[in-house]
């Protein structure tokens, strides 16, 4: 029987813990965004007809005197800026992705069903970037 070196066990354990923490943080941010989205939908029904949930989130909840312009990391990089280290992103909903839920199809003994999944999209504001 081959023995695993101790440093490899530590690396593997660290990776698993790091991955679990990232997953927990992702799920927490997703939960917070769902709650904000409920408020945004209520706002759309009262004052902001014709706006999307993301537009309401950005214009009504995230925009302030300091935070005026929002872009993704890629967009800021293309404009010649870099995001300051330690900056916390603002979350909005990304473009919907279609995925097949094979488990559901197996349960129902039918063809694969396609479902929409909205990933998180991370934005940074003008206050969180600096010229390269």
DSSP file (Angstrom, degrees, kcal/mol; ACC not computed):
  #  RESIDUE AA STRUCTURE BP1 BP2  ACC     N-H-->O    O-->H-N    N-H-->O    O-->H-N    TCO  KAPPA ALPHA  PHI   PSI    X-CA   Y-CA   Z-CA
    1    1 A X              0   0    0      0, 0.0     2,-0.4     0, 0.0     0, 0.0   0.000 360.0 360.0 360.0 134.4    0.0    0.0    0.0
    2    2 A X        -     0   0    0      1,-0.0     2,-0.4     0, 0.0     0, 0.0  -0.678 360.0-138.3 -89.5 135.5    1.3    3.4   -1.0
    3    3 A X        -     0   0    0     -2,-0.4     2,-0.4     1,-0.0    -1,-0.0  -0.755  13.4-126.6 -95.9 136.7    1.4    6.1    1.6
    4    4 A X        -     0   0    0     -2,-0.4     5,-0.1     1,-0.1    -1,-0.0  -0.662  31.1-112.4 -80.4 131.1    0.4    9.7    0.8
    5    5 A X    >>  -     0   0    0     -2,-0.4     4,-1.6     1,-0.1     3,-0.7  -0.340  22.6-122.4 -62.1 143.8    3.1   12.3    1.7
    6    6 A X  H 3> S+     0   0    0      1,-0.2     4,-2.3     2,-0.2     5,-0.2   0.854 110.2  55.8 -57.7 -38.1    2.0   14.6    4.6
    7    7 A X  H 3> S+     0   0    0      1,-0.2     4,-2.2     2,-0.2    -1,-0.2   0.845 106.1  51.5 -66.1 -31.1    2.4   17.8    2.6
    8    8 A X  H <> S+     0   0    0     -3,-0.7     4,-2.4     2,-0.2    -1,-0.2   0.874 108.4  51.4 -71.3 -36.8    0.0   16.5   -0.1
    9    9 A X  H  X S+     0   0    0     -4,-1.6     4,-2.7     2,-0.2    -2,-0.2   0.927 110.6  48.9 -63.6 -44.3   -2.6   15.7    2.6
   10   10 A X  H  X S+     0   0    0     -4,-2.3     4,-2.9     2,-0.2    -2,-0.2   0.918 111.6  48.9 -61.6 -44.1   -2.3   19.2    3.9
   11   11 A X  H  X S+     0   0    0     -4,-2.2     4,-2.5     2,-0.2    -1,-0.2   0.921 113.2  47.3 -61.2 -44.1   -2.6   20.7    0.4
   12   12 A X  H  X S+     0   0    0     -4,-2.4     4,-2.2     2,-0.2    -2,-0.2   0.914 113.6  47.3 -64.6 -43.8   -5.7   18.6   -0.3
   13   13 A X  H  X S+     0   0    0     -4,-2.7     4,-2.4     2,-0.2    -2,-0.2   0.920 112.6  49.5 -64.0 -44.7   -7.3   19.5    3.1
   14   14 A X  H  X S+     0   0    0     -4,-2.9     4,-2.9     1,-0.2     5,-0.2   0.917 110.3  51.0 -60.6 -43.9   -6.5   23.2    2.6
   15   15 A X  H  X S+     0   0    0     -4,-2.5     4,-2.7     1,-0.2    -1,-0.2   0.921 110.7  48.4 -60.6 -44.7   -8.0   23.1   -0.9
   16   16 A X  H  X S+     0   0    0     -4,-2.2     4,-2.2     2,-0.2    -1,-0.2   0.908 113.8  45.9 -63.4 -42.4  -11.2   21.4    0.4
   17   17 A X  H  X S+     0   0    0     -4,-2.4     4,-2.4     2,-0.2    -2,-0.2   0.930 114.0  48.9 -65.8 -44.9  -11.6   23.9    3.2
   18   18 A X  H  X S+     0   0    0     -4,-2.9     4,-2.3     1,-0.2    -2,-0.2   0.911 112.2  48.8 -60.6 -43.8  -10.9   26.8    0.8
   19   19 A X  H  X S+     0   0    0     -4,-2.7     4,-2.4    -5,-0.2    -1,-0.2   0.898 111.0  49.9 -64.4 -41.6  -13.4   25.5   -1.7
   20   20 A X  H  X S+     0   0    0     -4,-2.2     4,-2.5     2,-0.2    -1,-0.2   0.903 110.7  49.7 -64.4 -41.0  -16.1   25.0    1.0
   21   21 A X  H  X S+     0   0    0     -4,-2.4     4,-2.5     2,-0.2    -2,-0.2   0.918 111.2  49.1 -64.0 -42.7  -15.6   28.6    2.3
   22   22 A X  H  X S+     0   0    0     -4,-2.3     4,-2.6     2,-0.2    -2,-0.2   0.915 111.7  49.3 -61.7 -42.7  -15.9   30.0   -1.3
   23   23 A X  H  X S+     0   0    0     -4,-2.4     4,-2.6     2,-0.2    -2,-0.2   0.910 111.4  48.9 -63.3 -43.6  -19.1   28.0   -1.9
   24   24 A X  H  X S+     0   0    0     -4,-2.5     4,-2.2     2,-0.2    -1,-0.2   0.911 112.3  48.3 -63.2 -42.0  -20.6   29.2    1.4
   25   25 A X  H  X S+     0   0    0     -4,-2.5     4,-2.4     2,-0.2    -2,-0.2   0.906 111.7  50.3 -64.4 -41.8  -19.7   32.8    0.6
   26   26 A X  H  X S+     0   0    0     -4,-2.6     4,-2.3     1,-0.2    -2,-0.2   0.931 111.5  47.2 -61.7 -46.8  -21.2   32.4   -2.9
   27   27 A X  H  X S+     0   0    0     -4,-2.6     4,-2.2     1,-0.2    -1,-0.2   0.870 111.6  51.6 -64.7 -36.5  -24.4   30.9   -1.5
   28   28 A X  H  X S+     0   0    0     -4,-2.2     4,-2.3     2,-0.2    -1,-0.2   0.922 111.0  46.8 -65.5 -44.1  -24.6   33.7    1.1
   29   29 A X  H  X S+     0   0    0     -4,-2.4     4,-2.3     1,-0.2    -2,-0.2   0.881 111.8  51.8 -65.3 -37.6  -24.2   36.4   -1.6
   30   30 A X  H  X S+     0   0    0     -4,-2.3     4,-2.1     2,-0.2    -1,-0.2   0.903 109.5  49.6 -64.1 -41.7  -26.8   34.7   -3.8
   31   31 A X  H  X S+     0   0    0     -4,-2.2     4,-1.8     2,-0.2    -2,-0.2   0.917 111.2  49.1 -63.3 -44.1  -29.2   34.7   -0.8
   32   32 A X  H  X S+     0   0    0     -4,-2.3     4,-2.4     1,-0.2    -2,-0.2   0.894 110.1  51.5 -62.6 -40.3  -28.6   38.4   -0.2
   33   33 A X  H  X S+     0   0    0     -4,-2.3     4,-2.4     1,-0.2    -1,-0.2   0.874 106.3  54.3 -66.5 -36.5  -29.2   39.2   -3.8
   34   34 A X  H  X S+     0   0    0     -4,-2.1     4,-1.6     2,-0.2    -1,-0.2   0.914 109.4  48.1 -61.2 -42.4  -32.5   37.3   -3.8
   35   35 A X  H  X S+     0   0    0     -4,-1.8     4,-1.5     1,-0.2    -2,-0.2   0.922 112.8  47.3 -65.0 -44.4  -33.7   39.4   -0.9
   36   36 A X  H  X S+     0   0    0     -4,-2.4     4,-2.3     1,-0.2    -1,-0.2   0.875 108.3  56.8 -62.9 -36.3  -32.6   42.6   -2.6
   37   37 A X  H  X S+     0   0    0     -4,-2.4     4,-2.6     1,-0.2    -1,-0.2   0.853 101.3  56.2 -65.4 -34.8  -34.3   41.4   -5.8
   38   38 A X  H  X S+     0   0    0     -4,-1.6     4,-1.9     2,-0.2    -1,-0.2   0.922 109.8  45.7 -61.3 -43.5  -37.6   41.1   -3.9
   39   39 A X  H  X S+     0   0    0     -4,-1.5     4,-2.1     1,-0.2    -2,-0.2   0.894 111.6  52.4 -64.9 -39.7  -37.4   44.7   -2.9
   40   40 A X  H  X S+     0   0    0     -4,-2.3     4,-2.2     2,-0.2    -2,-0.2   0.900 107.6  51.2 -64.1 -40.8  -36.4   45.7   -6.4
   41   41 A X  H  X S+     0   0    0     -4,-2.6     4,-1.9     2,-0.2    -1,-0.2   0.895 109.7  50.0 -63.6 -39.6  -39.5   43.9   -7.8
   42   42 A X  H  X S+     0   0    0     -4,-1.9     4,-1.3     1,-0.2    -1,-0.2   0.890 110.5  50.7 -63.9 -38.5  -41.7   45.7   -5.4
   43   43 A X  H  X>S+     0   0    0     -4,-2.1     4,-2.6     1,-0.2     5,-2.0   0.874 107.0  54.2 -66.1 -37.8  -40.1   49.0   -6.5
   44   44 A X  H  <5S+     0   0    0     -4,-2.2    -1,-0.2     1,-0.2    -2,-0.2   0.903 106.6  52.0 -62.7 -41.5  -40.7   48.1  -10.1
   45   45 A X  H  <5S+     0   0    0     -4,-1.9    -1,-0.2    -5,-0.1    -2,-0.2   0.818 121.2  31.5 -65.8 -30.9  -44.4   47.6   -9.4
   46   46 A X  H  <5S-     0   0    0     -4,-1.3    -2,-0.2    -5,-0.1    -3,-0.2   0.930 138.6  -6.8 -93.1 -55.6  -44.7   51.0   -7.7
   47   47 A X  T  <5S+     0   0    0     -4,-2.6     2,-0.4    -5,-0.2    -3,-0.2   0.733 118.5  60.0-116.1 -29.4  -42.3   53.5   -9.3
   48   48 A X    > < +     0   0    0     -5,-2.0     3,-1.7    -8,-0.2    -1,-0.1  -0.321  59.6 169.0-111.5  49.8  -39.9   52.0  -11.8
   49   49 A X  T 3   +     0   0    0     -2,-0.4     3,-0.1     1,-0.2    -4,-0.1  -0.338  69.2  26.4 -62.5 141.6  -42.0   50.5  -14.5
   50   50 A X  T 3  S+     0   0    0      1,-0.3     2,-0.3    -6,-0.0    -1,-0.2   0.346  96.7 113.3  88.5  -6.2  -40.0   49.4  -17.6
   51   51 A X    <   -     0   0    0     -3,-1.7    -1,-0.3    -7,-0.1     2,-0.1  -0.702  63.7-125.5 -97.4 151.9  -36.8   48.8  -15.6
   52   52 A X     >  -     0   0    0     -2,-0.3     4,-2.1    -3,-0.1     5,-0.2  -0.431  28.3-106.9 -85.3 167.8  -35.2   45.5  -15.1
   53   53 A X  H  > S+     0   0    0      1,-0.2     4,-2.7     2,-0.2     5,-0.2   0.919 121.5  51.5 -60.5 -43.9  -34.3   44.1  -11.7
   54   54 A X  H  > S+     0   0    0      1,-0.2     4,-2.5     2,-0.2     5,-0.2   0.898 107.9  51.7 -61.9 -40.7  -30.6   44.7  -12.3
   55   55 A X  H  > S+     0   0    0      2,-0.2     4,-2.9     1,-0.2     5,-0.3   0.911 111.8  46.6 -62.5 -42.0  -31.3   48.4  -13.3
   56   56 A X  H  X>S+     0   0    0     -4,-2.1     4,-2.7     2,-0.2     5,-0.8   0.918 110.9  52.6 -66.4 -42.7  -33.3   49.0  -10.1
   57   57 A X  I  X>S+     0   0    0     -4,-2.7     5,-1.8     3,-0.2     4,-1.3   0.937 116.5  38.9 -56.9 -47.6  -30.6   47.3   -8.0
   58   58 A X  I  <>S+     0   0    0     -4,-2.5     5,-2.0     3,-0.2     4,-0.3   0.956 123.5  38.1 -70.3 -50.3  -27.9   49.5   -9.5
   59   59 A X  I  <5S+     0   0    0     -4,-2.9    -3,-0.2    -5,-0.2    -2,-0.2   0.872 128.7  28.8 -72.2 -38.3  -29.8   52.8   -9.7
   60   60 A X  I  <5S+     0   0    0     -4,-2.7    -3,-0.2    -5,-0.3    -2,-0.2   0.801 132.6  23.6 -95.9 -31.9  -31.8   52.5   -6.4
   61   61 A X  I  <<S+     0   0    0     -4,-1.3    -3,-0.2    -5,-0.8    -4,-0.1   0.806 127.3  31.9-106.8 -36.9  -29.6   50.4   -4.1
   62   62 A X  I   <S+     0   0    0     -5,-1.8     5,-0.2    -4,-0.3    -3,-0.2   0.808  91.9  92.1 -97.4 -32.6  -26.0   50.7   -5.2
   63   63 A X      < +     0   0    0     -5,-2.0     2,-0.2    -6,-0.2     5,-0.2  -0.426  47.7 147.6 -70.3 135.1  -25.6   54.2   -6.7
   64   64 A X        -     0   0    0      3,-2.3    -2,-0.0    -2,-0.1    -3,-0.0  -0.822  65.2 -78.7-147.0-174.1  -24.4   56.9   -4.3
   65   65 A X  S    S+     0   0    0     -2,-0.2     3,-0.1     1,-0.2    -2,-0.0   0.875 133.1  37.7 -60.3 -36.1  -22.3   60.0   -4.4
   66   66 A X  S    S+     0   0    0      1,-0.2     2,-0.8     2,-0.1    -1,-0.2   0.889 114.6  54.2 -82.6 -42.8  -19.2   57.9   -4.3
   67   67 A X        +     0   0    0     -5,-0.2    -3,-2.3     1,-0.2    -1,-0.2  -0.834  60.1 139.7-101.4 104.4  -20.3   55.0   -6.5
   68   68 A X        +     0   0    0     -2,-0.8     2,-0.4     1,-0.3    -1,-0.2   0.769  59.4  43.4-112.9 -41.1  -21.6   56.3   -9.9
   69   69 A X        -     0   0    0      2,-0.0    57,-1.2    -6,-0.0     2,-0.4  -0.928  63.9-163.5-117.4 134.6  -20.4   54.0  -12.7
   70   70 A X  E     +A  125   0A   0     -2,-0.4     2,-0.3    55,-0.2    55,-0.2  -0.963  17.8 154.2-122.7 132.6  -20.5   50.2  -12.5
   71   71 A X  E     -A  124   0A   0     53,-2.3    53,-3.2    -2,-0.4     2,-0.1  -0.955  41.5-101.4-145.9 162.5  -18.6   47.7  -14.7
   72   72 A X     >  -     0   0    0     -2,-0.3     4,-2.4    51,-0.2     5,-0.2  -0.332  42.5-102.7 -76.1 168.4  -17.3   44.2  -14.6
   73   73 A X  H  > S+     0   0    0     49,-0.5     4,-2.5     1,-0.2     5,-0.2   0.917 124.2  51.7 -57.2 -45.1  -13.6   43.5  -13.9
   74   74 A X  H  > S+     0   0    0      1,-0.2     4,-2.2     2,-0.2    -1,-0.2   0.909 109.5  49.2 -60.3 -44.4  -13.1   42.8  -17.6
   75   75 A X  H  > S+     0   0    0      2,-0.2     4,-1.3     1,-0.2    -1,-0.2   0.905 111.3  48.9 -65.2 -41.5  -14.8   46.1  -18.7
   76   76 A X  H  <>S+     0   0    0     -4,-2.4     5,-2.5     1,-0.2     4,-0.3   0.914 110.3  51.9 -64.2 -41.0  -12.7   48.1  -16.3
   77   77 A X  H ><5S+     0   0    0     -4,-2.5     3,-1.3     1,-0.2    -2,-0.2   0.903 107.7  51.8 -61.7 -40.7   -9.5   46.4  -17.5
   78   78 A X  H 3<5S+     0   0    0     -4,-2.2    -1,-0.2     1,-0.3    -2,-0.2   0.791 106.7  54.4 -65.8 -27.2  -10.5   47.3  -21.1
   79   79 A X  T 3<5S-     0   0    0     -4,-1.3    -1,-0.3    -3,-0.3    -2,-0.2   0.465 125.5-102.0 -84.9  -1.4  -10.9   50.9  -20.1
   80   80 A X  T < 5S+     0   0    0     -3,-1.3    52,-2.0    -4,-0.3     2,-0.3   0.717  83.3 117.5  90.7  22.0   -7.4   51.0  -18.7
   81   81 A X  E   < -B  131   0B   0     -5,-2.5     2,-0.4    50,-0.2    -1,-0.3  -0.802  48.1-150.2-116.8 159.9   -8.3   50.7  -15.0
   82   82 A X  E     -B  130   0B   0     48,-2.6    48,-2.4    -2,-0.3     2,-0.3  -0.974  25.5-112.6-127.0 148.5   -7.5   48.1  -12.4
   83   83 A X  E     -B  129   0B   0     -2,-0.4    46,-0.3    46,-0.2     3,-0.1  -0.605  37.7-110.3 -79.3 134.7   -9.6   47.2   -9.4
   84   84 A X    >   -     0   0    0     44,-3.0     3,-1.8    -2,-0.3    -1,-0.1  -0.374  41.1 -96.7 -65.3 140.9   -8.1   48.2   -6.0
   85   85 A X  T 3  S+     0   0    0      1,-0.3    -1,-0.1    -2,-0.1    -3,-0.0  -0.326 108.3  20.5 -60.2 134.7   -7.0   45.2   -3.9
   86   86 A X  T 3  S+     0   0    0      1,-0.3    -1,-0.3    -3,-0.1     2,-0.2   0.449  83.9 151.0  86.9   1.4   -9.6   44.2   -1.3
   87   87 A X    <   -     0   0    0     -3,-1.8     2,-0.5    41,-0.1    -1,-0.3  -0.455  42.3-134.4 -68.8 136.0  -12.5   45.8   -3.1
   88   88 A X        -     0   0    0     -2,-0.2    -1,-0.1     1,-0.0     2,-0.0  -0.803  22.6-131.1 -92.9 127.2  -15.8   44.2   -2.4
   89   89 A X        -     0   0    0     -2,-0.5     2,-0.4    35,-0.1    35,-0.2  -0.292   9.1-123.5 -76.6 160.7  -17.9   43.7   -5.6
   90   90 A X  E     -C  123   0C   0     33,-3.2    33,-3.3    -2,-0.0     2,-0.4  -0.881  29.6-135.9 -99.1 135.4  -21.6   44.6   -6.1
   91   91 A X  E     +C  122   0C   0     -2,-0.4     2,-0.3    31,-0.2    31,-0.2  -0.787  31.3 159.0-101.3 136.4  -23.7   41.6   -7.2
   92   92 A X  E     -C  121   0C   0     29,-2.3    29,-3.0    -2,-0.4     2,-0.3  -0.854  48.9 -81.0-135.1 174.2  -26.4   41.6   -9.9
   93   93 A X  E     -C  120   0C   0     -2,-0.3    27,-0.2    27,-0.2     3,-0.1  -0.624  43.2-142.0 -81.5 136.1  -27.9   38.8  -11.9
   94   94 A X  E     -     0   0C   0     25,-3.4    27,-0.1    -2,-0.3     2,-0.1  -0.240  41.3 -64.8 -83.5 178.5  -25.9   37.6  -14.9
   95   95 A X  E     -     0   0C   0      1,-0.1    24,-0.6    23,-0.1    -1,-0.2  -0.420  66.5 -98.3 -64.0 138.4  -27.3   36.5  -18.2
   96   96 A X  E     -C  118   0C   0     22,-0.2     2,-0.4    -2,-0.1    22,-0.2  -0.325  35.4-151.8 -64.5 140.0  -29.5   33.3  -17.8
   97   97 A X  E     -C  117   0C   0     20,-3.1    20,-2.7    -3,-0.1     2,-0.5  -0.907   8.9-135.7-109.9 138.9  -27.8   30.1  -18.6
   98   98 A X  E     +C  116   0C   0     -2,-0.4     2,-0.3    18,-0.2    18,-0.2  -0.809  29.1 173.7 -94.7 133.0  -29.8   27.1  -19.9
   99   99 A X  E     -C  115   0C   0     16,-2.5    16,-2.9    -2,-0.5     2,-0.5  -0.984  30.3-122.2-138.4 151.1  -29.0   23.8  -18.4
  100  100 A X  E     -C  114   0C   0     -2,-0.3     2,-1.1    14,-0.2    14,-0.2  -0.778  16.0-146.9 -91.6 129.4  -30.5   20.3  -18.6
  101  101 A X  E  >  +C  113   0C   0     12,-2.4     4,-1.7    -2,-0.5    12,-0.7  -0.770  21.1 175.9 -98.6  94.2  -31.7   18.8  -15.4
  102  102 A X  H  > S+     0   0    0     -2,-1.1     4,-2.4     1,-0.2     5,-0.2   0.842  75.9  58.7 -66.8 -35.2  -31.0   15.1  -16.0
  103  103 A X  H  > S+     0   0    0      1,-0.2     4,-2.0     2,-0.2    -1,-0.2   0.917 106.9  47.4 -62.6 -42.6  -32.0   14.1  -12.5
  104  104 A X  H  > S+     0   0    0      1,-0.2     4,-2.0     2,-0.2    -1,-0.2   0.896 110.8  52.2 -64.5 -39.5  -35.5   15.6  -13.0
  105  105 A X  H  X>S+     0   0    0     -4,-1.7     5,-2.0     1,-0.2     4,-0.7   0.894 109.0  49.9 -64.5 -39.8  -35.8   13.9  -16.3
  106  106 A X  H ><5S+     0   0    0     -4,-2.4     3,-0.5     1,-0.2    -1,-0.2   0.899 109.7  51.3 -65.3 -40.0  -34.9   10.5  -14.8
  107  107 A X  H 3<5S+     0   0    0     -4,-2.0    -1,-0.2     1,-0.2    -2,-0.2   0.895 117.0  38.6 -63.4 -39.9  -37.4   10.9  -12.1
  108  108 A X  H 3<5S-     0   0    0     -4,-2.0    -1,-0.2    -5,-0.1    -2,-0.2   0.462 103.2-129.6 -90.7  -1.9  -40.2   11.7  -14.5
  109  109 A X  T <<5S+     0   0    0     -4,-0.7     2,-0.2    -3,-0.5    -3,-0.2   0.898  70.9 113.0  51.7  44.5  -39.0    9.2  -17.1
  110  110 A X  S   <S-     0   0    0     -5,-2.0    -1,-0.2     1,-0.2     3,-0.1  -0.685  75.2 -65.4-130.4-176.1  -39.2   11.9  -19.8
  111  111 A X  S    S-     0   0    0     -2,-0.2    -1,-0.2     1,-0.2    -3,-0.1  -0.246  71.6 -74.7 -68.1 164.0  -36.9   13.8  -22.0
  112  112 A X        -     0   0    0      1,-0.1     2,-0.4   -12,-0.1    -1,-0.2  -0.361  48.4-136.9 -63.0 136.1  -34.4   16.2  -20.4
  113  113 A X  E     -C  101   0C   0    -12,-0.7   -12,-2.4    -3,-0.1     2,-0.5  -0.742   9.0-137.8 -94.3 142.5  -35.9   19.4  -19.2
  114  114 A X  E     -C  100   0C   0     -2,-0.4     2,-0.3   -14,-0.2   -14,-0.2  -0.873  23.9-177.0-100.7 130.6  -34.2   22.7  -19.8
  115  115 A X  E     -C   99   0C   0    -16,-2.9   -16,-2.5    -2,-0.5     2,-0.4  -0.896  24.0-121.6-123.4 154.9  -34.1   25.1  -16.9
  116  116 A X  E     -C   98   0C   0     -2,-0.3     2,-0.4   -18,-0.2   -18,-0.2  -0.802  23.9-169.2 -96.3 138.3  -32.8   28.7  -16.7
  117  117 A X  E     -C   97   0C   0    -20,-2.7   -20,-3.1    -2,-0.4     2,-0.8  -0.996  11.0-151.0-127.0 127.8  -30.2   29.5  -14.1
  118  118 A X  E     -C   96   0C   0     -2,-0.4   -22,-0.2   -22,-0.2   -23,-0.1  -0.869  16.7-159.2-101.3 107.9  -29.2   33.0  -13.3
  119  119 A X  E     -     0   0C   0     -2,-0.8   -25,-3.4   -24,-0.6     2,-0.3  -0.280  27.6 -94.3 -76.3 169.0  -25.5   33.2  -12.2
  120  120 A X  E     -C   93   0C   0    -27,-0.2     2,-0.4   -29,-0.0   -27,-0.2  -0.616  31.9-155.3 -81.6 144.9  -24.1   36.1  -10.2
  121  121 A X  E     -C   92   0C   0    -29,-3.0   -29,-2.3    -2,-0.3     2,-0.5  -0.990  10.7-143.5-120.0 130.2  -22.4   38.9  -12.0
  122  122 A X  E     -C   91   0C   0     -2,-0.4   -49,-0.5   -31,-0.2     2,-0.3  -0.834  18.6-173.4-102.4 124.2  -19.8   40.9  -10.0
  123  123 A X  E     -C   90   0C   0    -33,-3.3   -33,-3.2    -2,-0.5     2,-0.4  -0.847   9.8-157.4-115.3 151.0  -19.6   44.7  -10.6
  124  124 A X  E     -A   71   0A   0    -53,-3.2   -53,-2.3    -2,-0.3     2,-0.1  -0.954  16.4-132.7-124.2 147.9  -17.1   47.2   -9.4
  125  125 A X  E >   -A   70   0A   0     -2,-0.4     3,-1.7   -55,-0.2   -55,-0.2  -0.423  29.1-101.8 -96.0 171.5  -17.7   51.0   -9.1
  126  126 A X  G >  S+     0   0    0    -57,-1.2     3,-0.9     1,-0.3   -59,-0.1   0.756 120.7  60.9 -61.4 -25.5  -15.6   53.9  -10.2
  127  127 A X  G 3  S+     0   0    0      1,-0.2    -1,-0.3   -58,-0.2   -60,-0.1   0.608 101.2  54.3 -77.6 -11.3  -14.6   54.4   -6.5
  128  128 A X  G <  S+     0   0    0     -3,-1.7   -44,-3.0   -41,-0.0     2,-0.3   0.300 100.2  70.5-105.8   8.4  -13.0   51.0   -6.5
  129  129 A X  E <   -B   83   0B   0     -3,-0.9     2,-0.3   -46,-0.3   -46,-0.2  -0.835  55.2-165.0-124.8 161.6  -10.7   51.4   -9.4
  130  130 A X  E     -B   82   0B   0    -48,-2.4   -48,-2.6    -2,-0.3    -3,-0.0  -0.987  34.8 -92.1-142.4 152.5   -7.5   53.3  -10.3
  131  131 A X  E      B   81   0B   0     -2,-0.3   -50,-0.2   -50,-0.2   -51,-0.1  -0.295 360.0 360.0 -60.6 143.6   -5.7   54.1  -13.5
  132  132 A X              0   0    0    -52,-2.0    -1,-0.1   -55,-0.1   -51,-0.1   0.482 360.0 360.0 -74.6 360.0   -3.1   51.6  -14.6
